[in-house]
Amino acid sequence: MPAGQNVGPVLERLVEGLTALRNNGRFHEPNLDGTAGDYISFQSWEWPQGVGLYGLARLWLHTGDERLRKMLEDWYAPYREHGLPPLNINTTAPMLALTLLWNRTRDPRWQPMLDGWADRLMAEAPRTGEDGFQHDVSDKVNDGELWDDTLFMVGLFLAAYGEASGRRELVEEAQHQFLVHARYLCDVRTGLWFHGWSFERRDNFAGARWARGNAWITAGLADLPELCKLDPTIERFLNGVLATQIEALLPLQTESGAWRTLLDDPQSYEETSATAGIAYGLMKAARTGRAGPRALAAGKRALSYIMGQIGPDGVVEGVSYGTRMGHDLQFYRDIPVQPTGYGQSLAILCLAEGLNHMEPT
């Protein structure tokens, strides 16, 4: 990161951009992305907002800014009073930030919500072969399907809450999910990850090495050992998976510092949210000793790219909209671009991690 570059004001704009997002009627179509929820408005309970809240929670823990803590509490309070939405993979995402909030404050308001959701996940969430979590979403049952998104939306919550609450069975479940997803989604030929797997058809759908899916993995594997204590053998295995993925990602970074929405497809567009998630994972993995200087340099290049994609209003540009499972590669090339909560939050995660790598002025 260039010496003296001031990330603080940009982070403030990003937070403002996230909390000001409202659905303007565009892209509110269940058949576009496989879910029925509002992917844009900050107050909606869906996975984009869940990832956005995680970005806010991470920034709060990094800076200690109590305004962010209050923002988180104010977001969750109405749901505590009026009830939670139906349980699925995507609606689990907001539970991760709530875990971080509860773990730091131990406010008794939040634990019943967390315990109840974790209990229902373990008992009720549909499973695939080999006991993976089936990637059902708010308006669609995806029979026998694993998606790489699941690890970020569900796996990190179970790991974090299991560790924070002393419920080791939840950590064990998270470990199992990382193992079974790695078995079916990791492309052994390239080291990248496929978007999904069908147990019914025994294939990886279009064979898409989708960038944001890989970003969920890079960021998730970078965060997982911080969220819970992993069994040593599993930690060793997952560190190897992360190292292999990083080696595959580095040559695919474009001259601008970004990654394309299909990582190895020069016909697909450069995509900001994936670039931010990958950059966050690379920089964090380097800081924690699981990646080397080449990964750190790539992460810093991507950080500079992200800074250039943030508008004066704090809204992140160049973000591909929610992406269901595609059955051909053209589907991914055609996903429209639209501001989203996860675009904001992945940029927040990236810039917040960038603060750890600022050169002295």
Buried (B, 14 or more C-beta within 10 A) or exposed (E): BEEEBEBEEBBEBBBBBBBBBEBEEEBBEBEBBBBBBBBBBBBBBBBBBBBBBBBBBBBBBBBEBEEBBEBBBEBBEEBBEEEBBEBBBBBBBBBBBBBBBBBEEEEEBBBEBBEEBBEEBEEEBBEBBEEBBBBBBBEBEBEBBBBBBBBBBBBBBBBBBBBBBEBEEBBBBBBBBBBBBBEBBBBEEBBBBBBBBBBEEEEBBBEBBBBBBBBBBBBBBBBBBEBBEBEEEBBEBBBEBBBBBBBBBBEBBBEBBBBBBBBBBEEBBBBBBBBBBBBBBBBBBBBEEBBEEEBBBBBBBBBBBBBEBBEEEBBBEBBBBBBBBBEEBEBBBEBEBBBBBBBBBBBBBBBBBBBEBBEEE
